[in-house]
Amino acid sequence: MAFILDTPVPGATAARAGTRAWIALAVLMLPVLLISVDNTVLSFAVPSISLALVPSANELLWIIDVYPLVLAALLVPMGSLADRFGRRRLLLLGSTGFTVVSVLAAFAPSAAALIGCRALLGVFGSMLMPSTLSLIRNLFVHQDQRRTAIAIWAACFSGGAALGPIVGGFLLEHFWWGAVFLLSIPVMVLLLILAPVFVPASKDPAPGKIDPLSILLSFGAMVPTIFGIKEIAQGRPWFVNGALIVVGVALGLVFVRRQLARTNPMLDVRLFRNPVFSGGVLANLLSIFSLVGFLYFVTQHLQLVVGLSPTAAAFVLVPGLVISIMTGLLAASLAKFFRPSRLAAAGLLLNAVGFGIVWLNTGGSVAGVVVAFAVLGAGVGIAETISNDLILSAAPPAKAGAASAISETAYEVGSVLGTALLGSILAAAYRLNVVLPASLTAADRHAAGQTLGGAIDVAGTLPAGQGTALLASARQAFDSGSGLVSLVGVGLMLAAALMCLRTLRAADSRGGPGTSGRAGR
């Protein structure tokens, strides 16, 4: 059964949810908080894992990358399965599997075993996120309440990202690396107890048939494309990884053609003909693109240039993440008075201002970073809340699982592109500007010429004068690259804001905010 776009119901005429629905929302925030913590906590465990399991460089890369690769590839199929078999049922299945595999990951005896566990965590994690957002769509039909619930969902996601580095630092100071995986057990056990009581069952009353080929095509389109982009961003060969991207795009086109040809598609790609839906997806993707791309170079600056410890660097970023939570919640109230297109555009404009502050902060002061990330966090909070609300509003409740999965996929793709595009620009600028001592060996020249971290390692092996000169040049080259990245970020976010003003106009005149009272602003 194809998606049929609803005309949004004005908030004044839709039924308001009661106390039980808000309790259900609190229960649904448990997996959201856990998944977002899990996304950032592992980076702190990498040194301990390297010492304990002695993985090769390639194995270490896969320990980090296999989870988001599998997660992104399966979000759309799992969203469709949630619509067919029941969102609560898939949520409980995913929670059970995530808990069991987390225990196995904590006690993994080898790097290969940990890679396998991380892949399985991606499978079960893909069941959780679309289920939570689609259940929210069906719990809250009143527009104002739904927007508030989505703001809370986004706030928990941001809050988890803030907690990840702090929790990771605490756990690794007191326990072994596997403790970061055991963190999920009490959360998931609580979810398994409370969800059957408070979260209502829901599914598509007229689901399409399971289409294994579409699932394979979706997986085949996402994995090589995302993997190829990530590899290119890390300086791997363009030819091989470019070919992977071409294969992924080709399989994606076959997937789209198959969905258009089927009477009951797994995912009705005609949704993207609706400018509100497609504009919301793009706004979602670009806001996450800006957040992840910003964090990519700022975290390195704080640790490798300023010299802060990982935990201290994490605390520098906490104010921005708190502001992101606050503005996300505020966006739900602002949407009563301002048009969605203007709010989404305003969020992306704030992202542009955040990048601009970094460019102007030529000295790279910590205070400047705090202010820049606070402004960018405010923009992300607004844009994420409004874009997710528009995505879910554009699809009928029966298809909320698939629509939620598209929103989550946009999040993952935005995350990959933020690192890949801005990271590649930063790396290229660094390589062009760093000055290397003539006495370096070929291996040291390669290491110091590729990354700031490599230059710091090499500088430690050199005589004092040469090491100091290399460090100064490498840090200056890195910060010059950061300035270029910031300018690119400003341009992209300005273009994104203009895109929102154009594509989201339909949301301003179809029963959403902006149609009555002061909302005409």
One Martini backbone bead per residue (centre of mass of N, CA, C, O) as a GRO file, in nm:
protein
  521
    1MET     BB    1   0.093   0.038   0.026
    2ALA     BB    2   0.081   0.351  -0.033
    3PHE     BB    3   0.147   0.657   0.023
    4ILE     BB    4  -0.071   0.903   0.178
    5LEU     BB    5  -0.112   1.224   0.203
    6ASP     BB    6  -0.170   1.432   0.448
    7THR     BB    7  -0.363   1.664   0.601
    8PRO     BB    8  -0.303   1.855   0.839
    9VAL     BB    9  -0.409   1.880   1.162
   10PRO     BB   10  -0.528   2.094   1.351
   11GLY     BB   11  -0.464   2.141   1.680
   12ALA     BB   12  -0.764   2.224   1.769
   13THR     BB   13  -0.904   1.929   1.659
   14ALA     BB   14  -0.727   1.745   1.802
   15ALA     BB   15  -0.652   1.505   2.010
   16ARG     BB   16  -0.552   1.485   2.333
   17ALA     BB   17  -0.319   1.373   2.533
   18GLY     BB   18  -0.249   1.197   2.810
   19THR     BB   19  -0.070   1.081   3.073
   20ARG     BB   20   0.003   0.803   2.948
   21ALA     BB   21   0.158   0.917   2.703
   22TRP     BB   22   0.386   1.057   2.870
   23ILE     BB   23   0.488   0.798   2.996
   24ALA     BB   24   0.557   0.661   2.729
   25LEU     BB   25   0.767   0.869   2.647
   26ALA     BB   26   0.963   0.815   2.880
   27VAL     BB   27   1.017   0.524   2.795
   28LEU     BB   28   1.121   0.593   2.498
   29MET     BB   29   1.383   0.752   2.604
   30LEU     BB   30   1.571   0.525   2.684
   31PRO     BB   31   1.685   0.431   2.403
   32VAL     BB   32   1.770   0.709   2.305
   33LEU     BB   33   1.981   0.767   2.522
   34LEU     BB   34   2.153   0.514   2.476
   35ILE     BB   35   2.227   0.546   2.175
   36SER     BB   36   2.364   0.826   2.206
   37VAL     BB   37   2.580   0.734   2.404
   38ASP     BB   38   2.698   0.504   2.222
   39ASN     BB   39   2.807   0.700   1.994
   40THR     BB   40   3.042   0.838   2.210
   41VAL     BB   41   3.176   0.631   2.417
   42LEU     BB   42   3.380   0.456   2.245
   43SER     BB   43   3.613   0.660   2.190
   44PHE     BB   44   3.728   0.622   2.489
   45ALA     BB   45   3.791   0.296   2.450
   46VAL     BB   46   4.008   0.255   2.230
   47PRO     BB   47   4.276   0.241   2.387
   48SER     BB   48   4.193  -0.005   2.565
   49ILE     BB   49   4.132  -0.198   2.333
   50SER     BB   50   4.415  -0.193   2.205
   51LEU     BB   51   4.556  -0.322   2.457
   52ALA     BB   52   4.372  -0.582   2.499
   53LEU     BB   53   4.326  -0.688   2.173
   54VAL     BB   54   4.520  -0.608   1.948
   55PRO     BB   55   4.446  -0.456   1.693
   56SER     BB   56   4.436  -0.373   1.394
   57ALA     BB   57   4.383  -0.106   1.205
   58ASN     BB   58   4.142  -0.235   1.056
   59GLU     BB   59   3.991  -0.343   1.304
   60LEU     BB   60   3.953  -0.071   1.447
   61LEU     BB   61   3.783   0.053   1.225
   62TRP     BB   62   3.550  -0.163   1.244
   63ILE     BB   63   3.468  -0.118   1.536
   64ILE     BB   64   3.360   0.171   1.468
   65ASP     BB   65   3.197   0.136   1.173
   66VAL     BB   66   2.990  -0.106   1.175
   67TYR     BB   67   2.753   0.014   1.328
   68PRO     BB   68   2.665   0.259   1.142
   69LEU     BB   69   2.638   0.092   0.885
   70VAL     BB   70   2.415  -0.105   0.972
   71LEU     BB   71   2.215   0.099   1.078
   72ALA     BB   72   2.169   0.265   0.815
   73ALA     BB   73   2.089   0.017   0.628
   74LEU     BB   74   1.826  -0.077   0.832
   75LEU     BB   75   1.616   0.147   0.887
   76VAL     BB   76   1.409   0.117   0.658
   77PRO     BB   77   1.335  -0.184   0.688
   78MET     BB   78   1.252  -0.158   0.993
   79GLY     BB   79   1.029   0.048   0.953
   80SER     BB   80   0.854  -0.140   0.778
   81LEU     BB   81   0.833  -0.375   0.985
   82ALA     BB   82   0.694  -0.208   1.204
   83ASP     BB   83   0.434  -0.156   1.041
   84ARG     BB   84   0.364  -0.463   1.013
   85PHE     BB   85   0.434  -0.601   1.321
   86GLY     BB   86   0.504  -0.370   1.516
   87ARG     BB   87   0.649  -0.134   1.712
   88ARG     BB   88   0.664  -0.260   1.994
   89ARG     BB   89   0.771  -0.535   1.914
   90LEU     BB   90   1.038  -0.429   1.788
   91LEU     BB   91   1.139  -0.283   2.036
   92LEU     BB   92   1.161  -0.537   2.219
   93LEU     BB   93   1.347  -0.698   2.037
   94GLY     BB   94   1.576  -0.491   2.026
   95SER     BB   95   1.627  -0.474   2.333
   96THR     BB   96   1.701  -0.764   2.383
   97GLY     BB   97   1.934  -0.786   2.180
   98PHE     BB   98   2.104  -0.548   2.290
   99THR     BB   99   2.156  -0.667   2.569
  100VAL     BB  100   2.294  -0.935   2.496
  101VAL     BB  101   2.522  -0.814   2.310
  102SER     BB  102   2.650  -0.629   2.521
  103VAL     BB  103   2.764  -0.857   2.692
  104LEU     BB  104   2.938  -0.984   2.471
  105ALA     BB  105   3.110  -0.728   2.415
  106ALA     BB  106   3.234  -0.691   2.704
  107PHE     BB  107   3.364  -1.013   2.661
  108ALA     BB  108   3.542  -0.997   2.428
  109PRO     BB  109   3.831  -1.187   2.316
  110SER     BB  110   3.828  -1.023   2.037
  111ALA     BB  111   3.818  -0.826   1.765
  112ALA     BB  112   3.629  -1.000   1.593
  113ALA     BB  113   3.407  -1.029   1.808
  114LEU     BB  114   3.351  -0.723   1.838
  115ILE     BB  115   3.264  -0.674   1.549
  116GLY     BB  116   3.021  -0.865   1.557
  117CYS     BB  117   2.874  -0.722   1.790
  118ARG     BB  118   2.850  -0.444   1.653
  119ALA     BB  119   2.674  -0.543   1.421
  120LEU     BB  120   2.438  -0.644   1.600
  121LEU     BB  121   2.383  -0.369   1.729
  122GLY     BB  122   2.291  -0.244   1.461
  123VAL     BB  123   2.047  -0.423   1.418
  124PHE     BB  124   1.896  -0.357   1.691
  125GLY     BB  125   1.915  -0.046   1.670
  126SER     BB  126   1.729  -0.028   1.408
  127MET     BB  127   1.466  -0.100   1.583
  128LEU     BB  128   1.447   0.151   1.779
  129MET     BB  129   1.431   0.436   1.644
  130PRO     BB  130   1.178   0.414   1.457
  131SER     BB  131   0.988   0.322   1.684
  132THR     BB  132   0.989   0.575   1.862
  133LEU     BB  133   0.896   0.790   1.652
  134SER     BB  134   0.635   0.641   1.553
  135LEU     BB  135   0.495   0.628   1.830
  136ILE     BB  136   0.474   0.931   1.865
  137ARG     BB  137   0.289   0.980   1.617
  138ASN     BB  138   0.051   0.800   1.755
  139LEU     BB  139   0.026   0.937   2.041
  140PHE     BB  140   0.049   1.237   1.888
  141VAL     BB  141  -0.197   1.426   1.712
  142HIS     BB  142  -0.141   1.679   1.835
  143GLN     BB  143   0.056   1.918   1.722
  144ASP     BB  144   0.179   2.045   1.981
  145GLN     BB  145   0.241   1.778   2.126
  146ARG     BB  146   0.416   1.650   1.909
  147ARG     BB  147   0.634   1.868   1.905
  148THR     BB  148   0.716   1.832   2.200
  149ALA     BB  149   0.793   1.531   2.180
  150ILE     BB  150   1.015   1.572   1.966
  151ALA     BB  151   1.185   1.763   2.137
  152ILE     BB  152   1.245   1.550   2.355
  153TRP     BB  153   1.377   1.347   2.171
  154ALA     BB  154   1.608   1.538   2.077
  155ALA     BB  155   1.713   1.603   2.363
  156CYS     BB  156   1.801   1.314   2.435
  157PHE     BB  157   2.002   1.286   2.209
  158SER     BB  158   2.181   1.524   2.298
  159GLY     BB  159   2.224   1.436   2.592
  160GLY     BB  160   2.371   1.172   2.524
  161ALA     BB  161   2.610   1.305   2.377
  162ALA     BB  162   2.705   1.454   2.638
  163LEU     BB  163   2.735   1.196   2.826
  164GLY     BB  164   2.935   1.007   2.689
  165PRO     BB  165   3.217   1.131   2.764
  166ILE     BB  166   3.166   1.138   3.071
  167VAL     BB  167   3.097   0.842   3.120
  168GLY     BB  168   3.345   0.722   2.984
  169GLY     BB  169   3.558   0.849   3.169
  170PHE     BB  170   3.455   0.724   3.434
  171LEU     BB  171   3.460   0.420   3.363
  172LEU     BB  172   3.773   0.412   3.271
  173GLU     BB  173   3.878   0.495   3.562
  174HIS     BB  174   3.726   0.222   3.714
  175PHE     BB  175   3.721   0.034   3.457
  176TRP     BB  176   3.680  -0.154   3.197
  177TRP     BB  177   3.595  -0.133   2.864
  178GLY     BB  178   3.321  -0.310   2.891
  179ALA     BB  179   3.144  -0.103   3.056
  180VAL     BB  180   3.020   0.057   2.810
  181PHE     BB  181   2.819  -0.187   2.748
  182LEU     BB  182   2.675  -0.236   3.034
  183LEU     BB  183   2.505   0.028   3.044
  184SER     BB  184   2.241  -0.098   2.893
  185ILE     BB  185   2.103  -0.297   3.086
  186PRO     BB  186   1.925  -0.129   3.288
  187VAL     BB  187   1.770   0.022   3.068
  188MET     BB  188   1.647  -0.226   2.913
  189VAL     BB  189   1.504  -0.360   3.147
  190LEU     BB  190   1.313  -0.125   3.204
  191LEU     BB  191   1.180  -0.126   2.926
  192LEU     BB  192   1.069  -0.424   2.933
  193ILE     BB  193   0.875  -0.358   3.173
  194LEU     BB  194   0.719  -0.082   3.074
  195ALA     BB  195   0.622  -0.101   2.776
  196PRO     BB  196   0.379  -0.309   2.800
  197VAL     BB  197   0.215  -0.104   2.987
  198PHE     BB  198   0.243   0.201   2.830
  199VAL     BB  199   0.285   0.101   2.536
  200PRO     BB  200   0.124   0.098   2.256
  201ALA     BB  201   0.000  -0.069   2.004
  202SER     BB  202   0.122  -0.050   1.654
  203LYS     BB  203   0.010  -0.044   1.300
  204ASP     BB  204  -0.040  -0.129   0.986
  205PRO     BB  205  -0.352  -0.221   0.856
  206ALA     BB  206  -0.212  -0.221   0.536
  207PRO     BB  207   0.031  -0.398   0.456
  208GLY     BB  208   0.285  -0.493   0.289
  209LYS     BB  209   0.490  -0.699   0.155
  210ILE     BB  210   0.756  -0.877   0.180
  211ASP     BB  211   1.083  -0.756   0.039
  212PRO     BB  212   1.385  -0.888   0.009
  213LEU     BB  213   1.509  -0.731  -0.231
  214SER     BB  214   1.473  -0.446  -0.110
  215ILE     BB  215   1.649  -0.496   0.135
  216LEU     BB  216   1.909  -0.559  -0.023
  217LEU     BB  217   1.919  -0.292  -0.181
  218SER     BB  218   1.935  -0.106   0.059
  219PHE     BB  219   2.195  -0.223   0.175
  220GLY     BB  220   2.365  -0.197  -0.096
  221ALA     BB  221   2.344   0.118  -0.103
  222MET     BB  222   2.456   0.211   0.182
  223VAL     BB  223   2.728   0.072   0.248
  224PRO     BB  224   2.920   0.158   0.009
  225THR     BB  225   2.866   0.459   0.028
  226ILE     BB  226   2.950   0.516   0.323
  227PHE     BB  227   3.224   0.375   0.316
  228GLY     BB  228   3.351   0.538   0.086
  229ILE     BB  229   3.333   0.815   0.223
  230LYS     BB  230   3.496   0.748   0.479
  231GLU     BB  231   3.759   0.661   0.334
  232ILE     BB  232   3.818   0.924   0.184
  233ALA     BB  233   3.830   1.102   0.443
  234GLN     BB  234   4.093   0.909   0.540
  235GLY     BB  235   4.279   0.880   0.262
  236ARG     BB  236   4.186   0.681   0.076
  237PRO     BB  237   4.143   0.550  -0.214
  238TRP     BB  238   3.954   0.669  -0.477
  239PHE     BB  239   3.898   0.440  -0.674
  240VAL     BB  240   3.770   0.221  -0.493
  241ASN     BB  241   3.566   0.407  -0.335
  242GLY     BB  242   3.431   0.526  -0.584
  243ALA     BB  243   3.318   0.254  -0.680
  244LEU     BB  244   3.139   0.204  -0.433
  245ILE     BB  245   2.959   0.450  -0.473
  246VAL     BB  246   2.853   0.373  -0.752
  247VAL     BB  247   2.722   0.109  -0.664
  248GLY     BB  248   2.532   0.231  -0.453
  249VAL     BB  249   2.379   0.422  -0.643
  250ALA     BB  250   2.280   0.204  -0.840
  251LEU     BB  251   2.117   0.043  -0.627
  252GLY     BB  252   1.937   0.282  -0.551
  253LEU     BB  253   1.798   0.307  -0.828
  254VAL     BB  254   1.680   0.025  -0.827
  255PHE     BB  255   1.512   0.063  -0.573
  256VAL     BB  256   1.334   0.292  -0.678
  257ARG     BB  257   1.213   0.142  -0.923
  258ARG     BB  258   1.083  -0.084  -0.757
  259GLN     BB  259   0.894   0.096  -0.585
  260LEU     BB  260   0.739   0.222  -0.831
  261ALA     BB  261   0.638  -0.072  -0.947
  262ARG     BB  262   0.492  -0.127  -0.687
  263THR     BB  263   0.200  -0.158  -0.514
  264ASN     BB  264   0.368  -0.259  -0.237
  265PRO     BB  265   0.592  -0.085  -0.101
  266MET     BB  266   0.832  -0.052   0.132
  267LEU     BB  267   0.893   0.239  -0.011
  268ASP     BB  268   0.746   0.543  -0.083
  269VAL     BB  269   0.911   0.769  -0.290
  270ARG     BB  270   0.675   0.980  -0.335
  271LEU     BB  271   0.721   1.150  -0.082
  272PHE     BB  272   0.944   1.339  -0.225
  273ARG     BB  273   0.727   1.519  -0.379
  274ASN     BB  274   0.699   1.644  -0.111
  275PRO     BB  275   0.833   1.936   0.001
  276VAL     BB  276   0.805   1.892   0.307
  277PHE     BB  277   0.948   1.625   0.329
  278SER     BB  278   1.214   1.684   0.172
  279GLY     BB  279   1.286   1.940   0.335
  280GLY     BB  280   1.301   1.800   0.612
  281VAL     BB  281   1.527   1.601   0.541
  282LEU     BB  282   1.740   1.815   0.464
  283ALA     BB  283   1.741   1.968   0.732
  284ASN     BB  284   1.828   1.730   0.900
  285LEU     BB  285   2.092   1.662   0.754
  286LEU     BB  286   2.229   1.953   0.774
  287SER     BB  287   2.232   1.984   1.082
  288ILE     BB  288   2.412   1.733   1.133
  289PHE     BB  289   2.641   1.810   0.950
  290SER     BB  290   2.726   2.058   1.119
  291LEU     BB  291   2.776   1.920   1.390
  292VAL     BB  292   2.985   1.700   1.307
  293GLY     BB  293   3.184   1.881   1.154
  294PHE     BB  294   3.249   2.061   1.393
  295LEU     BB  295   3.346   1.841   1.596
  296TYR     BB  296   3.582   1.725   1.432
  297PHE     BB  297   3.774   1.992   1.465
  298VAL     BB  298   3.730   2.094   1.760
  299THR     BB  299   3.828   1.847   1.924
  300GLN     BB  300   4.116   1.862   1.812
  301HIS     BB  301   4.184   2.146   1.901
  302LEU     BB  302   4.147   2.106   2.210
  303GLN     BB  303   4.362   1.862   2.231
  304LEU     BB  304   4.609   1.933   2.011
  305VAL     BB  305   4.635   2.250   2.062
  306VAL     BB  306   4.550   2.327   2.358
  307GLY     BB  307   4.566   2.046   2.558
  308LEU     BB  308   4.325   1.888   2.634
  309SER     BB  309   4.146   1.668   2.771
  310PRO     BB  310   3.886   1.477   2.690
  311THR     BB  311   3.709   1.562   2.933
  312ALA     BB  312   3.755   1.868   2.911
  313ALA     BB  313   3.649   1.891   2.621
  314ALA     BB  314   3.363   1.792   2.686
  315PHE     BB  315   3.290   2.031   2.883
  316VAL     BB  316   3.311   2.257   2.671
  317LEU     BB  317   3.049   2.132   2.506
  318VAL     BB  318   2.805   2.128   2.702
  319PRO     BB  319   2.664   2.405   2.665
  320GLY     BB  320   2.575   2.354   2.370
  321LEU     BB  321   2.401   2.100   2.433
  322VAL     BB  322   2.209   2.239   2.629
  323ILE     BB  323   2.106   2.449   2.427
  324SER     BB  324   1.993   2.246   2.227
  325ILE     BB  325   1.775   2.143   2.417
  326MET     BB  326   1.632   2.413   2.478
  327THR     BB  327   1.565   2.495   2.177
  328GLY     BB  328   1.403   2.246   2.111
  329LEU     BB  329   1.178   2.309   2.318
  330LEU     BB  330   1.121   2.602   2.218
  331ALA     BB  331   1.024   2.536   1.928
  332ALA     BB  332   0.741   2.433   2.006
  333SER     BB  333   0.647   2.727   2.084
  334LEU     BB  334   0.731   2.894   1.832
  335ALA     BB  335   0.539   2.735   1.627
  336LYS     BB  336   0.280   2.908   1.710
  337PHE     BB  337   0.413   3.195   1.567
  338PHE     BB  338   0.589   3.049   1.346
  339ARG     BB  339   0.705   2.947   1.062
  340PRO     BB  340   0.861   2.665   0.966
  341SER     BB  341   1.051   2.778   0.748
  342ARG     BB  342   1.175   3.001   0.939
  343LEU     BB  343   1.278   2.823   1.163
  344ALA     BB  344   1.463   2.638   1.001
  345ALA     BB  345   1.629   2.870   0.881
  346ALA     BB  346   1.724   2.987   1.153
  347GLY     BB  347   1.884   2.742   1.242
  348LEU     BB  348   2.085   2.746   0.998
  349LEU     BB  349   2.189   3.034   1.051
  350LEU     BB  350   2.315   2.967   1.325
  351ASN     BB  351   2.519   2.774   1.208
  352ALA     BB  352   2.665   2.989   1.041
  353VAL     BB  353   2.749   3.163   1.284
  354GLY     BB  354   2.921   2.950   1.424
  355PHE     BB  355   3.130   2.929   1.197
  356GLY     BB  356   3.202   3.232   1.194
  357ILE     BB  357   3.328   3.244   1.478
  358VAL     BB  358   3.562   3.055   1.418
  359TRP     BB  359   3.687   3.233   1.195
  360LEU     BB  360   3.725   3.486   1.393
  361ASN     BB  361   3.884   3.286   1.596
  362THR     BB  362   4.210   3.300   1.542
  363GLY     BB  363   4.321   3.203   1.835
  364GLY     BB  364   4.148   2.957   1.952
  365SER     BB  365   3.972   2.998   2.185
  366VAL     BB  366   3.774   2.856   2.419
  367ALA     BB  367   3.556   3.073   2.434
  368GLY     BB  368   3.494   3.075   2.129
  369VAL     BB  369   3.401   2.781   2.117
  370VAL     BB  370   3.167   2.801   2.314
  371VAL     BB  371   3.005   3.012   2.154
  372ALA     BB  372   2.987   2.867   1.881
  373PHE     BB  373   2.846   2.605   1.993
  374ALA     BB  374   2.602   2.746   2.112
  375VAL     BB  375   2.489   2.856   1.847
  376LEU     BB  376   2.480   2.590   1.692
  377GLY     BB  377   2.303   2.436   1.897
  378ALA     BB  378   2.055   2.615   1.863
  379GLY     BB  379   2.010   2.546   1.564
  380VAL     BB  380   1.982   2.239   1.587
  381GLY     BB  381   1.741   2.230   1.779
  382ILE     BB  382   1.541   2.367   1.587
  383ALA     BB  383   1.576   2.205   1.320
  384GLU     BB  384   1.516   1.920   1.434
  385THR     BB  385   1.231   1.962   1.539
  386ILE     BB  386   1.095   2.069   1.279
  387SER     BB  387   1.181   1.848   1.074
  388ASN     BB  388   1.058   1.600   1.220
  389ASP     BB  389   0.769   1.704   1.221
  390LEU     BB  390   0.736   1.728   0.911
  391ILE     BB  391   0.789   1.437   0.836
  392LEU     BB  392   0.553   1.312   1.007
  393SER     BB  393   0.319   1.492   0.894
  394ALA     BB  394   0.346   1.389   0.584
  395ALA     BB  395   0.263   1.122   0.719
  396PRO     BB  396   0.081   0.874   0.797
  397PRO     BB  397   0.045   0.685   1.077
  398ALA     BB  398   0.074   0.402   0.932
  399LYS     BB  399   0.378   0.521   0.814
  400ALA     BB  400   0.577   0.605   1.051
  401GLY     BB  401   0.815   0.408   1.035
  402ALA     BB  402   0.931   0.488   0.757
  403ALA     BB  403   0.956   0.791   0.811
  404SER     BB  404   1.147   0.764   1.053
  405ALA     BB  405   1.372   0.615   0.898
  406ILE     BB  406   1.439   0.850   0.713
  407SER     BB  407   1.523   1.043   0.934
  408GLU     BB  408   1.753   0.861   1.044
  409THR     BB  409   1.911   0.839   0.779
  410ALA     BB  410   1.971   1.139   0.757
  411TYR     BB  411   2.139   1.148   1.010
  412GLU     BB  412   2.362   0.947   0.920
  413VAL     BB  413   2.441   1.088   0.654
  414GLY     BB  414   2.512   1.360   0.781
  415SER     BB  415   2.740   1.248   0.955
  416VAL     BB  416   2.919   1.144   0.727
  417LEU     BB  417   2.939   1.407   0.555
  418GLY     BB  418   3.060   1.591   0.767
  419THR     BB  419   3.327   1.434   0.784
  420ALA     BB  420   3.401   1.400   0.484
  421LEU     BB  421   3.396   1.690   0.372
  422LEU     BB  422   3.531   1.859   0.602
  423GLY     BB  423   3.766   1.661   0.650
  424SER     BB  424   3.892   1.681   0.365
  425ILE     BB  425   3.951   1.983   0.369
  426LEU     BB  426   4.130   1.980   0.619
  427ALA     BB  427   4.344   1.778   0.515
  428ALA     BB  428   4.431   1.938   0.264
  429ALA     BB  429   4.520   2.198   0.411
  430TYR     BB  430   4.731   2.066   0.589
  431ARG     BB  431   4.917   1.946   0.365
  432LEU     BB  432   4.980   2.232   0.229
  433ASN     BB  433   5.098   2.386   0.516
  434VAL     BB  434   5.291   2.195   0.618
  435VAL     BB  435   5.619   2.186   0.772
  436LEU     BB  436   5.892   1.973   0.707
  437PRO     BB  437   6.155   1.821   0.795
  438ALA     BB  438   6.422   1.703   0.605
  439SER     BB  439   6.511   1.452   0.812
  440LEU     BB  440   6.286   1.277   0.751
  441THR     BB  441   6.141   1.004   0.708
  442ALA     BB  442   5.912   0.860   0.513
  443ALA     BB  443   5.723   0.772   0.743
  444ASP     BB  444   5.723   1.041   0.903
  445ARG     BB  445   5.629   1.220   0.669
  446HIS     BB  446   5.357   1.086   0.635
  447ALA     BB  447   5.243   1.119   0.923
  448ALA     BB  448   5.289   1.437   0.953
  449GLY     BB  449   5.135   1.507   0.664
  450GLN     BB  450   4.832   1.408   0.745
  451THR     BB  451   4.833   1.470   1.067
  452LEU     BB  452   4.843   1.607   1.373
  453GLY     BB  453   4.888   1.351   1.539
  454GLY     BB  454   5.135   1.259   1.374
  455ALA     BB  455   5.312   1.510   1.437
  456ILE     BB  456   5.323   1.470   1.744
  457ASP     BB  457   5.462   1.196   1.740
  458VAL     BB  458   5.715   1.281   1.577
  459ALA     BB  459   5.813   1.520   1.759
  460GLY     BB  460   5.892   1.326   2.003
  461THR     BB  461   6.162   1.213   1.822
  462LEU     BB  462   6.289   1.487   1.820
  463PRO     BB  463   6.459   1.740   1.849
  464ALA     BB  464   6.363   2.014   2.008
  465GLY     BB  465   6.366   2.220   1.773
  466GLN     BB  466   6.220   2.045   1.556
  467GLY     BB  467   5.970   1.973   1.721
  468THR     BB  468   5.867   2.261   1.769
  469ALA     BB  469   5.842   2.341   1.469
  470LEU     BB  470   5.643   2.120   1.387
  471LEU     BB  471   5.417   2.190   1.584
  472ALA     BB  472   5.365   2.478   1.491
  473SER     BB  473   5.301   2.411   1.195
  474ALA     BB  474   5.071   2.204   1.241
  475ARG     BB  475   4.882   2.389   1.402
  476GLN     BB  476   4.859   2.610   1.190
  477ALA     BB  477   4.752   2.426   0.962
  478PHE     BB  478   4.499   2.334   1.109
  479ASP     BB  479   4.372   2.619   1.163
  480SER     BB  480   4.356   2.697   0.864
  481GLY     BB  481   4.164   2.467   0.794
  482SER     BB  482   3.939   2.552   0.990
  483GLY     BB  483   3.879   2.821   0.849
  484LEU     BB  484   3.791   2.698   0.579
  485VAL     BB  485   3.565   2.520   0.689
  486SER     BB  486   3.397   2.753   0.804
  487LEU     BB  487   3.337   2.892   0.535
  488VAL     BB  488   3.192   2.651   0.411
  489GLY     BB  489   2.976   2.632   0.632
  490VAL     BB  490   2.848   2.904   0.582
  491GLY     BB  491   2.762   2.857   0.287
  492LEU     BB  492   2.589   2.598   0.329
  493MET     BB  493   2.388   2.719   0.543
  494LEU     BB  494   2.276   2.944   0.367
  495ALA     BB  495   2.167   2.758   0.144
  496ALA     BB  496   1.984   2.591   0.333
  497ALA     BB  497   1.800   2.823   0.423
  498LEU     BB  498   1.689   2.886   0.142
  499MET     BB  499   1.570   2.608   0.093
  500CYS     BB  500   1.360   2.617   0.321
  501LEU     BB  501   1.199   2.866   0.223
  502ARG     BB  502   1.105   2.710  -0.038
  503THR     BB  503   1.014   2.403   0.042
  504LEU     BB  504   0.833   2.492   0.322
  505ARG     BB  505   0.581   2.661   0.239
  506ALA     BB  506   0.348   2.451   0.257
  507ALA     BB  507   0.352   2.442   0.577
  508ASP     BB  508   0.234   2.745   0.611
  509SER     BB  509  -0.067   2.654   0.447
  510ARG     BB  510  -0.144   2.347   0.611
  511GLY     BB  511  -0.227   2.386   0.933
  512GLY     BB  512   0.002   2.517   1.043
  513PRO     BB  513   0.202   2.723   1.143
  514GLY     BB  514   0.091   3.043   1.014
  515THR     BB  515  -0.250   3.052   0.993
  516SER     BB  516  -0.268   3.197   1.275
  517GLY     BB  517  -0.248   3.476   1.412
  518ARG     BB  518   0.096   3.519   1.479
  519ALA     BB  519   0.197   3.304   1.252
  520GLY     BB  520   0.260   3.510   1.006
  521ARG     BB  521   0.579   3.551   1.048
   0.00000   0.00000   0.00000
